[in-house]
Amino acid sequence: MPTPGQTDMTDVSAVTAVIQAWVDAFNAHDAARVSALYDTQAVLWGTLSADIISSADAMYAYFDKTF
């Protein structure tokens, strides 16, 4: 476990992998893969949405419409 001020590279690698998975899915225009990366309790205020999105179905629909 890192001491205060240190970075745990395992955490950094995990976060980097998830971000890359999101980028890859987004660039592939794959709404199912993008939305699957969000926690079931996640909320999203998409740049193309006037509303806050708070369900898995709505998140999928947002990305599907975006692509």
URMOGI-V865208 format. One line per field, one symbol per residue. ss: DSSP state (2 for helix, 1 for strand, 0 for the rest). phi: phi as a letter, one per 40 degrees, with the letter a starting at -180 (. if undefined). Layout:
ss = ???
phi = ???
//
This chain:
ss = 0000000022222222222222222220002222220000000100000000100222222222220
phi = .ccdgcbccccccccdccccccccccccfbdcccccccccbcbbbccbbcbccbbccccdccccccc
//
